[in-house]
Amino acid sequence: RADVERCQVVSLMTFKKKFLEAGKAVVITGAVDDWPAMSLWRDLTYLKGLAGLRTVPVEVGQHYLEESWTQKLMPLADFIDSIL
């Protein structure tokens, strides 16, 4: 992990030459900072209004190998209200 370079958004050409062609891993930061979802999806009221009735799978338990681990289907609004 320590040898993986981190950089701000780079051009496609820079990415191709410096990382893709070199077969080098990179963590690109800031790539989605300006996406509307980055602020809209933080608003739980917005999410409930948009998709609150949709059924989503929720993993219950600390780890999937744990014996008590399970999945539960519930509306997104219920998940937001009871878990978050």
Secondary structure, DSSP 8 states (H G I E B T S, - for coil): -TTSEEEE---HHHHIIIIITTT--EEEESTTTT-THHHHTT-HHHHHHHHTTSEEEEEESS-TTSTT-EEEEEEHHHHHHHT-
